[in-house]
Amino acid sequence: MTAFQETLSADGRVCSYDRPGAGGSDQPEGPQDYDSVGETLTGVLDQVAGDEPVVLVRHSMGGLIAGRYAPDHQDRVAGLVLLDSTSPTAVADVSDRIPESDTGPAGELRAQTLAIFAGENPELLVFTDGEVTSAGDIPVRLIQHGQQYLGEVPEYGEGLEEDWTAGQHKWLALSEDSELSTAENSGHYIHVDEPDVAVAAIDEVTTRAAG
């Protein structure tokens, strides 16, 4: 994210942080859930923004965290940009799409992914599925990948891509002012593959939030 942050900082204040278990931060003391990572985010906002609202820009699992955080913190979050965010029903998406009995590459991917969702990740974050709740009428822009990298999974790739897109549509319920677009030339890392697309969305959301 370094080059992306430097680009954004030319026109505004940009702050980032490493969640516990990631980057330069200490390991969490035990398993984390959305509430505990939300408490960390609140602490960061207290330090860098005080009482001022912010626009959150999140990628992948970070988008999942932001999507759970914003509805309960409408006084802190003025806008959201979610870059290829993890689906709010990610656990069911994978477990339902690929049978447990599959012994091939797809079955291995299923086992690895569900283990990560169960907390076997550096942040010890346990993923739980849930309904998307509203954060009011804040501007929310979602950008999904256009290069179908999930489609490479044998037998189940097309279905996994369909599930991913369905997950993006579920996130639209975050706000009355939500829009979903596709970065046609991007894989999962949109801010690397097409940073201009991400920057344009952030500029729009920031302008709308300030206005």
C-alpha positions in Angstrom: 0.0 0.0 0.0 3.0 2.3 0.3 3.1 3.8 -3.2 -0.7 4.0 -3.2 -0.7 5.9 0.1 2.0 8.3 -1.2 -0.2 9.1 -4.2 -3.2 9.8 -2.1 -1.2 12.0 0.4 -0.4 14.5 -2.4 -4.0 15.9 -2.0 -4.9 15.0 1.6 -4.1 13.5 4.9 -3.7 9.7 4.8 -3.1 7.5 7.8 -2.6 3.7 7.9 -2.0 1.2 10.6 -1.0 -2.4 11.1 -3.6 -4.5 12.8 -2.4 -6.7 15.7 -0.6 -9.7 14.1 0.2 -7.8 10.9 3.1 -5.7 9.8 5.0 -4.2 12.7 2.3 -4.6 15.3 2.5 -7.1 18.1 0.7 -10.4 18.0 -2.8 -10.4 19.6 -3.1 -12.1 23.0 -5.7 -14.5 21.7 -8.4 -15.0 19.1 -10.0 -11.9 17.7 -13.5 -11.1 16.4 -15.0 -8.1 14.6 -15.6 -6.4 17.9 -12.0 -6.6 19.0 -10.5 -5.5 15.7 -13.2 -2.7 15.7 -11.9 -1.6 19.1 -8.4 -1.3 17.7 -9.7 0.8 14.8 -11.5 3.1 17.2 -8.3 3.5 19.1 -6.5 4.5 15.9 -9.1 7.0 14.9 -9.0 8.5 18.4 -5.3 9.1 17.9 -5.2 10.3 14.3 -8.6 12.0 13.8 -10.0 12.9 17.2 -13.7 13.5 16.9 -13.4 14.2 13.1 -15.1 11.7 10.8 -13.0 9.8 8.3 -13.2 7.9 5.0 -12.1 4.3 5.3 -10.3 2.7 2.4 -10.0 -1.0 2.8 -8.9 -4.0 0.7 -10.0 -7.7 0.9 -10.3 -8.8 4.6 -10.0 -5.1 5.6 -13.1 -4.4 3.6 -15.0 -7.0 5.6 -13.8 -5.4 8.9 -14.9 -1.9 7.7 -18.2 -3.2 6.5 -19.0 -4.6 9.9 -17.6 -1.5 11.7 -19.3 1.4 9.8 -22.9 0.7 10.7 -22.1 0.8 14.4 -19.9 3.9 14.2 -21.8 6.3 11.9 -20.4 9.2 13.9 -16.9 8.2 12.9 -17.2 6.9 9.3 -18.2 9.5 6.7 -17.5 7.2 3.7 -16.2 3.9 2.5 -14.2 2.6 -0.4 -14.0 -1.2 -0.5 -11.5 -2.7 -2.9 -12.4 -6.3 -3.8 -13.7 -6.8 -0.3 -14.2 -10.2 1.2 -17.8 -11.3 1.1 -20.0 -10.9 4.2 -20.9 -14.6 3.7 -17.4 -15.8 2.9 -17.5 -18.9 5.1 -20.7 -20.2 3.6 -19.6 -19.2 0.1 -16.6 -21.5 0.2 -18.0 -24.3 2.2 -21.2 -24.6 0.1 -19.5 -24.2 -3.2 -16.8 -26.8 -2.8 -17.8 -30.1 -1.3 -15.9 -31.4 1.7 -15.5 -34.7 -0.1 -13.4 -33.1 -2.9 -9.8 -34.5 -2.7 -8.3 -32.5 -5.5 -6.9 -28.9 -5.7 -10.3 -27.4 -5.0 -10.7 -29.5 -1.9 -7.3 -28.4 -0.7 -8.2 -24.8 -1.3 -11.4 -25.3 0.6 -9.6 -26.7 3.6 -7.0 -24.0 3.6 -9.5 -21.2 3.3 -11.8 -22.4 6.0 -8.8 -22.8 8.3 -7.9 -19.2 7.7 -11.5 -18.2 8.4 -11.5 -20.2 11.6 -8.6 -18.1 13.0 -5.5 -19.8 11.5 -4.1 -16.5 10.3 -1.5 -14.1 11.6 -4.2 -11.9 13.2 -6.0 -14.8 14.8 -9.2 -13.3 13.4 -12.2 -15.6 13.4 -14.5 -14.9 10.4 -18.3 -15.1 11.0 -21.0 -14.6 8.3 -23.8 -12.2 8.8 -26.3 -9.9 7.2 -25.1 -6.5 6.0 -26.6 -3.6 8.0 -27.0 0.0 7.0 -24.5 2.7 7.8 -27.1 5.3 6.7 -26.6 7.4 3.5 -22.8 7.7 3.6 -21.1 7.4 0.2 -19.9 3.8 -0.4 -18.0 2.8 -3.5 -17.2 -0.9 -4.1 -14.7 -2.0 -6.8 -14.4 -5.6 -7.7 -11.7 -7.4 -9.8 -12.2 -7.9 -13.5 -9.5 -10.5 -14.1 -11.2 -13.8 -13.2 -8.4 -15.3 -11.1 -10.8 -17.4 -9.0 -12.0 -18.9 -12.3 -8.7 -20.8 -12.4 -9.8 -23.2 -9.7 -10.6 -26.5 -11.4 -14.3 -27.3 -11.7 -15.5 -24.7 -9.3 -13.9 -21.6 -10.5 -16.9 -20.1 -12.3 -19.1 -20.6 -9.3 -16.5 -19.0 -7.0 -16.4 -16.0 -9.2 -20.2 -15.8 -9.1 -20.1 -16.1 -5.3 -17.6 -13.3 -5.1 -19.7 -11.0 -7.3 -22.8 -11.8 -5.2 -20.9 -10.9 -2.1 -20.0 -7.4 -3.6 -23.7 -6.9 -4.3 -24.6 -7.8 -0.7 -22.3 -5.0 0.5 -24.4 -2.5 -1.5 -26.8 -2.6 1.5 -24.3 -0.6 3.5 -25.8 2.7 2.3 -28.5 4.4 0.2 -25.5 5.9 -1.7 -23.7 2.7 -2.6 -22.3 1.9 -6.1 -20.4 -1.1 -7.4 -18.0 -1.1 -10.3 -15.5 -3.4 -11.9 -11.8 -2.8 -12.5 -11.6 -4.6 -15.7 -7.8 -5.0 -15.8 -7.3 -5.9 -12.2 -6.8 -9.0 -10.2 -7.4 -9.0 -6.4 -5.0 -6.1 -5.8 -6.8 -3.2 -7.5 -4.7 -0.5 -5.8 -1.6 -2.1 -7.5 -3.0 -3.1 -10.8 -5.2 0.0 -11.5 -4.4 2.6 -8.8 -6.1 5.3 -10.9 -9.4 3.6 -10.6 -9.1 3.3 -6.8 -7.9 6.9 -6.5 -10.8 8.2 -8.5 -13.3 6.4 -6.2 -11.6 7.7 -3.1 -11.6 11.3 -4.5 -15.3 11.0 -5.2 -16.2 9.6 -1.8 -14.0 12.2 0.0 -15.6 15.0 -1.9 -19.1 13.8 -1.2 -18.4 13.2 2.5 -16.9 16.7 2.9 -19.8 18.3 1.0 
